[in-house]
Amino acid sequence: MPEIGGKRYNTMNDINITLNGVTKLLKDLNPNKESGSDEITPRILKELHEEIAPAVTFLFQKSLNLGQTPIDWKHAYVCPIFKKGTRHEPTNYRPVSLTCILCKLMEHTIVSNVMKHLENNKVLTKF
């Protein structure tokens, strides 16, 4: 058990990607969102969720086991989004990164697992 600040914490178990979890994430995608740098639209991922979920599950688990992400997932499109004011002023826009949707789904899975571990072990405070 690792010790932090005089307090002992359980080590986190390996993250296990499940077919049911991946299927749910794909099924719940908003089809109206923009695609990322891989140009795979959320509509395609949502409509084909049953067919592609096993392959995506394998890809996610393999990526975690190897500690590597596909190179294409590290690219993003940066698009200007209008905030307010006059449209001809560059300062009235904010940059938004459009990243690969599959990468976001895997990131969501990892964050969910880490947060569950931190909450179960009472590592986080209300602050």
BAFI-3210 file (N, C-alpha, C; in Angstrom, 3 decimals, decimal comma, padded with zeros to 6 digits):
// residues 127
n [1|2|3|4|5|6|7|8|9|10|11|12|13|14|15|16|17|18|19|20|21|22|23|24|25|26|27|28|29|30|31|32|33|34|35|36|37|38|39|40|41|42|43|44|45|46|47|48|49|50|51|52|53|54|55|56|57|58|59|60|61|62|63|64|65|66|67|68|69|70|71|72|73|74|75|76|77|78|79|80|81|82|83|84|85|86|87|88|89|90|91|92|93|94|95|96|97|98|99|100|101|102|103|104|105|106|107|108|109|110|111|112|113|114|115|116|117|118|119|120|121|122|123|124|125|126|127]
n.u [000,831|000,745|002,039|000,966|001,610|001,592|-000,635|-002,152|-002,895|-004,869|-003,573|-004,355|-006,449|-005,879|-007,158|-009,996|-011,386|-014,675|-016,965|-019,688|-019,533|-018,181|-019,977|-022,199|-021,125|-020,651|-023,248|-024,514|-023,511|-023,595|-024,994|-024,840|-022,551|-019,254|-016,780|-013,485|-009,934|-009,590|-011,710|-013,927|-017,245|-019,490|-022,030|-021,715|-020,291|-022,197|-024,433|-023,346|-022,717|-023,145|-021,870|-019,202|-018,308|-016,978|-014,418|-013,509|-013,422|-011,364|-009,263|-009,059|-008,360|-005,969|-004,403|-004,250|-002,928|-000,453|000,379|000,320|-000,951|-002,781|-001,122|-002,583|-004,520|-003,370|-003,497|-005,168|-007,819|-007,828|-010,213|-011,663|-014,028|-016,703|-017,118|-018,151|-019,068|-017,656|-017,398|-015,138|-012,905|-010,130|-009,703|-012,177|-012,773|-012,517|-010,209|-010,935|-010,273|-010,664|-010,709|-010,023|-012,875|-012,993|-010,716|-011,481|-013,509|-012,083|-010,478|-012,482|-013,304|-010,987|-010,710|-013,103|-012,632|-010,378|-011,436|-013,421|-011,817|-010,423|-012,555|-013,657|-011,582|-011,461|-009,756|-010,053|-011,077|-013,876|-013,186]
n.v [-001,177|002,103|005,118|008,335|011,446|010,408|008,825|005,773|004,313|002,284|000,553|001,224|-000,843|-002,580|-001,079|-002,257|-002,619|-002,873|-004,628|-003,983|-001,436|000,090|-000,202|001,183|003,800|004,396|004,174|006,277|008,586|011,943|012,569|014,924|016,315|017,550|015,867|014,642|014,903|012,522|012,331|010,698|010,522|011,182|010,237|008,004|006,291|005,995|004,870|002,455|001,147|-001,426|-003,176|-002,285|-002,121|-004,421|-004,381|-001,805|-002,002|-003,920|-002,428|-000,239|-001,609|-002,858|-000,605|000,515|-001,590|-001,647|000,896|002,931|005,270|005,443|007,120|008,881|009,774|011,754|014,088|017,163|019,221|022,690|024,997|028,209|029,658|031,795|034,306|036,885|040,297|042,118|040,400|040,599|040,948|039,259|038,713|038,201|035,581|032,189|029,510|026,140|022,771|020,066|016,850|013,344|011,304|008,673|008,672|010,480|008,993|006,828|008,222|009,186|006,775|006,041|008,217|007,924|005,483|006,145|008,215|006,777|005,044|006,930|008,078|005,817|005,206|007,370|009,546|012,043|015,287|017,345|019,782]
n.w [000,000|-001,003|000,495|001,283|002,503|005,118|005,129|004,182|001,042|-001,172|-004,003|-007,400|-009,349|-012,477|-015,445|-016,962|-020,017|-021,071|-023,210|-022,987|-021,798|-023,779|-025,895|-024,854|-024,629|-027,352|-028,391|-027,109|-028,235|-029,502|-032,517|-033,903|-033,422|-034,337|-036,340|-035,531|-036,069|-037,396|-039,017|-038,686|-038,253|-035,494|-035,988|-037,671|-035,927|-033,919|-035,287|-036,140|-033,816|-032,608|-034,364|-034,459|-031,848|-030,597|-031,891|-031,250|-028,475|-028,199|-029,346|-027,538|-025,137|-025,893|-026,433|-023,852|-022,497|-023,810|-023,300|-025,117|-027,485|-030,561|-033,228|-034,850|-033,111|-031,694|-032,999|-033,817|-035,008|-035,035|-034,500|-035,031|-032,860|-032,714|-030,237|-029,144|-030,015|-032,778|-035,870|-037,453|-035,892|-034,717|-031,989|-030,969|-031,137|-030,029|-029,658|-030,523|-030,026|-032,120|-031,537|-032,064|-031,868|-030,871|-029,302|-027,328|-026,138|-025,060|-023,281|-021,572|-020,397|-018,985|-017,190|-015,750|-014,429|-012,855|-011,253|-009,871|-008,370|-006,773|-005,349|-004,022|-002,311|-000,734|-001,318|-002,380|-001,293|-000,219|-001,176]
ca.u [000,000|001,536|001,750|001,042|001,352|001,334|-001,867|-001,987|-003,936|-004,823|-003,157|-005,464|-006,471|-005,776|-008,410|-010,487|-012,376|-015,703|-017,777|-020,908|-019,187|-017,876|-021,236|-023,006|-020,518|-020,890|-024,687|-024,938|-022,875|-024,447|-024,667|-024,738|-021,234|-018,268|-015,756|-012,156|-008,901|-009,699|-012,871|-014,977|-018,326|-020,183|-023,206|-021,280|-019,973|-023,453|-025,269|-022,692|-022,158|-023,145|-020,905|-017,807|-017,957|-015,922|-013,114|-013,128|-013,050|-010,033|-008,322|-008,874|-007,636|-004,600|-003,740|-003,936|-001,932|000,842|000,726|000,495|-002,161|-002,524|-000,549|-003,637|-005,291|-002,621|-003,689|-006,449|-008,119|-008,136|-011,189|-012,077|-015,447|-017,063|-017,585|-019,032|-018,503|-017,646|-016,840|-013,869|-011,820|-009,657|-009,786|-013,546|-012,909|-011,733|-009,834|-011,481|-009,587|-011,500|-009,875|-010,639|-013,962|-012,611|-009,752|-012,259|-014,227|-011,122|-010,128|-013,620|-013,238|-009,859|-011,051|-014,147|-011,983|-009,520|-012,307|-014,049|-010,790|-010,166|-013,727|-013,768|-010,513|-011,583|-008,552|-010,481|-011,856|-014,949|-012,599]
ca.v [000,000|003,334|006,072|009,745|012,324|009,622|008,055|004,663|004,174|001,089|000,801|001,121|-002,026|-002,318|-000,686|-003,286|-002,074|-003,881|-004,488|-003,259|-000,029|000,709|-000,153|002,275|005,072|004,609|004,345|007,552|009,721|012,941|012,500|016,270|016,895|017,513|014,821|015,132|014,855|011,272|012,547|009,712|011,274|010,486|009,566|006,674|005,501|005,704|003,967|001,149|000,815|-002,864|-003,850|-001,881|-002,130|-005,389|-003,920|-000,625|-002,518|-004,516|-001,328|000,483|-002,457|-003,023|000,678|000,614|-002,610|-001,248|002,241|003,761|005,632|005,582|008,416|009,755|010,323|012,861|015,255|017,838|020,409|023,834|025,822|029,402|029,749|033,180|034,542|038,056|041,488|042,145|039,167|040,814|041,029|037,928|038,516|037,825|034,150|031,335|028,280|024,875|021,625|018,931|015,656|012,081|010,913|007,438|009,048|011,071|007,916|006,093|009,137|009,165|005,499|006,106|009,189|007,319|004,481|006,835|008,905|005,757|004,604|008,012|008,214|004,625|005,231|008,648|010,329|013,403|015,979|018,132|020,979]
ca.w [000,000|-001,020|001,558|000,873|003,639|006,315|004,980|003,247|000,022|-002,007|-005,389|-008,340|-010,199|-013,911|-016,085|-017,871|-020,943|-021,312|-024,414|-022,624|-021,584|-025,068|-026,646|-024,304|-025,023|-028,784|-028,596|-026,529|-028,911|-030,151|-033,944|-034,486|-033,129|-035,416|-036,262|-035,202|-037,102|-038,152|-039,885|-038,435|-037,630|-034,418|-036,557|-038,121|-034,743|-033,221|-036,081|-036,263|-032,494|-032,335|-035,234|-034,233|-030,421|-030,242|-032,388|-030,463|-027,151|-028,355|-029,587|-026,278|-024,177|-026,413|-026,228|-022,418|-022,143|-024,374|-022,840|-026,317|-028,219|-031,994|-033,596|-035,378|-032,002|-031,100|-033,857|-033,634|-035,806|-034,192|-035,211|-034,297|-032,526|-032,410|-028,874|-029,114|-030,638|-034,240|-036,420|-038,156|-034,912|-034,319|-030,537|-030,617|-031,384|-029,140|-030,358|-030,042|-030,625|-032,469|-031,481|-032,451|-030,966|-030,180|-028,268|-026,239|-025,447|-024,242|-022,194|-020,646|-019,684|-018,043|-016,144|-014,914|-013,582|-011,885|-010,294|-009,027|-007,425|-005,819|-004,480|-003,181|-001,316|-000,029|-001,547|-002,669|-000,280|-000,822|-001,764]
c.u [000,879|001,100|001,950|000,687|000,989|000,067|-001,663|-003,185|-003,751|-004,314|-004,353|-005,335|-006,284|-007,147|-008,782|-011,598|-013,392|-016,479|-019,052|-020,648|-018,936|-019,145|-022,097|-022,448|-020,794|-022,367|-025,164|-024,300|-023,916|-024,077|-024,484|-023,407|-020,312|-017,316|-014,413|-011,212|-008,963|-010,878|-013,918|-016,075|-018,972|-021,432|-022,857|-021,007|-021,244|-024,281|-024,676|-022,183|-022,126|-022,072|-019,458|-017,369|-016,898|-014,528|-012,614|-012,699|-011,644|-008,979|-008,022|-008,029|-006,184|-003,792|-003,335|-002,833|-000,534|001,311|000,981|-000,863|-001,819|-002,067|-001,617|-004,454|-004,615|-002,731|-005,056|-006,579|-008,426|-009,010|-011,526|-013,591|-015,725|-017,609|-018,613|-018,331|-018,569|-016,894|-015,492|-012,675|-011,383|-009,775|-011,188|-013,836|-012,083|-011,388|-010,464|-010,762|-010,585|-010,590|-010,701|-011,682|-013,610|-011,611|-010,475|-012,991|-013,286|-010,689|-011,232|-013,592|-012,142|-010,193|-012,099|-013,548|-011,122|-010,379|-012,981|-013,062|-010,542|-011,327|-013,856|-012,732|-010,451|-010,307|-008,908|-011,251|-012,970|-014,422|-011,922]
c.v [001,244|004,293|007,483|010,591|011,574|008,782|006,985|004,561|002,862|001,462|000,554|-000,153|-001,616|-001,952|-001,758|-002,683|-003,170|-003,578|-003,703|-001,773|000,701|000,836|001,001|003,631|005,387|004,907|005,720|008,771|010,660|012,981|013,863|016,954|016,758|016,337|015,460|014,988|013,574|011,296|011,433|010,435|010,480|009,753|008,146|005,771|005,088|004,667|002,556|000,621|-000,683|-003,604|-003,532|-001,961|-003,183|-004,939|-002,718|-001,050|-003,112|-003,428|-000,571|-000,332|-002,640|-001,746|000,854|-000,359|-002,231|000,108|003,184|004,095|005,730|007,003|009,386|010,398|011,523|014,140|015,857|018,959|021,522|024,767|027,046|029,400|031,184|033,289|035,659|039,223|041,416|040,939|039,369|040,955|039,626|037,659|038,122|036,343|033,393|030,054|027,048|023,757|020,509|017,712|014,432|011,653|009,640|007,727|009,648|009,996|007,110|006,946|009,159|007,898|005,525|007,044|008,613|006,302|005,130|007,529|007,915|005,274|005,673|008,185|007,030|004,617|006,541|009,486|011,804|014,000|016,776|019,408|020,649]
c.w [000,000|000,088|001,038|002,080|004,912|006,251|003,917|002,311|-000,735|-003,393|-006,302|-009,161|-011,659|-014,453|-017,096|-018,721|-021,247|-022,590|-024,120|-022,438|-022,885|-025,904|-026,172|-024,710|-026,490|-029,049|-028,137|-027,182|-029,507|-031,634|-034,600|-034,196|-034,335|-035,231|-035,946|-036,375|-037,929|-039,129|-039,792|-037,658|-036,499|-034,917|-037,004|-036,921|-033,999|-033,979|-036,186|-034,921|-032,212|-033,125|-034,865|-032,777|-030,065|-030,688|-031,587|-029,057|-027,191|-028,520|-028,297|-025,301|-024,604|-026,182|-024,764|-022,017|-022,625|-023,851|-023,998|-026,906|-029,700|-032,331|-034,087|-034,265|-031,359|-031,920|-033,595|-034,660|-034,820|-035,011|-034,381|-034,080|-032,088|-030,992|-028,865|-029,796|-032,148|-034,780|-037,124|-037,212|-034,475|-032,821|-030,073|-030,895|-030,352|-029,893|-029,701|-030,777|-030,882|-032,546|-031,850|-031,413|-030,211|-029,064|-027,068|-025,449|-024,559|-023,044|-021,136|-019,787|-018,624|-016,886|-015,195|-013,944|-012,497|-010,823|-009,344|-007,967|-006,353|-004,847|-003,520|-002,061|-000,542|-000,114|-001,746|-001,493|-000,982|-001,479|-003,066]
res [m|p|e|i|g|g|k|r|y|n|t|m|n|d|i|n|i|t|l|n|g|v|t|k|l|l|k|d|l|n|p|n|k|e|s|g|s|d|e|i|t|p|r|i|l|k|e|l|h|e|e|i|a|p|a|v|t|f|l|f|q|k|s|l|n|l|g|q|t|p|i|d|w|k|h|a|y|v|c|p|i|f|k|k|g|t|r|h|e|p|t|n|y|r|p|v|s|l|t|c|i|l|c|k|l|m|e|h|t|i|v|s|n|v|m|k|h|l|e|n|n|k|v|l|t|k|f]
***
